[in-house]
Amino acid sequence: MTTILQISDTHIVPEGALVSGRLDTSDALARLVARITGIRDQIRPIDALLVSGDLSDDGSVKSYERFKSLIAPLGLPTYVITGNHDAREPMRNAFAKDLPANGPLNWTRRVGDIQLIGLDTLVEGQGAGTLPADSLDFLQNALSQAGDVPVLLALHHPPFPCGIGFMDKIGLTNRAALRDVLNRFEGTLRIVCGHIHSMIISDVAGHIAISAPSPASTFAYDLRVDAPVGYTTQEDGCLLHRWDEGFQSIRIGPVAGSGPFPF
């Protein structure tokens, strides 16, 4: 069995700052880390932490330092991918041991029974993301080398439309090109992403794709054309992805309820 913990869209800023003048994202992440730590004996061993983008809200060196200190209590090997709020070079420097020394921050790692692949969709200065030709080639090669090993593929921008108009406008610009690569892969694959601050399960090229919630805020699922643009202060949790002769993905909420009570 192999278990990957996925946390997404933490939007950390330097100490003393609030996101949008309102959100204390560091406190939210600290509470989630404490929640996970408190149930480690229930959820069994975790093999690695995957952070699916927007670790930082401002791309600053200090924000990455603070992020690393906040997740340190988990004591897990940590693999990160860029989100639209991240900055490539500060992130590369902060996680130099596990990221390529130059170029896009694409990587692949064997973690237990899973081949974990991370893709860099960041277009700096823009909200939308894309996968340039060299990243699509990287993915094709990584999938070819995976062979019969199950693959967990991570990218920040969802490879599917979520229906929330203002978020789809800053989504992945070349979803069709990604689908073309994935259509050729006949192995076992699960796709995970972030960006939309909520859990949505979709289908991409015949594979299950899941977006992760954010510990800091949420975007309302509002399909109206005139839906207000902005976030809500609702905090959420994270996802566990387990491989045991098949993938299983579990949402871990940000707080525990009362109980358990007998039936």
Beta strands, then each sheet from edge to edge (+ up, - down):
strand 1: 2-7
strand 2: 48-52
strand 3: 78-81
strand 4: 107-111
strand 5: 114-118
strand 6: 151-154
strand 7: 189-193
strand 8: 201-204
strand 9: 207-211
strand 10: 238-243
strand 11: 247-252
sheet 1: 3+ 2+ 1+ 10- 11+
sheet 2: 4+ 5- 6- 7- 9- 8+
end
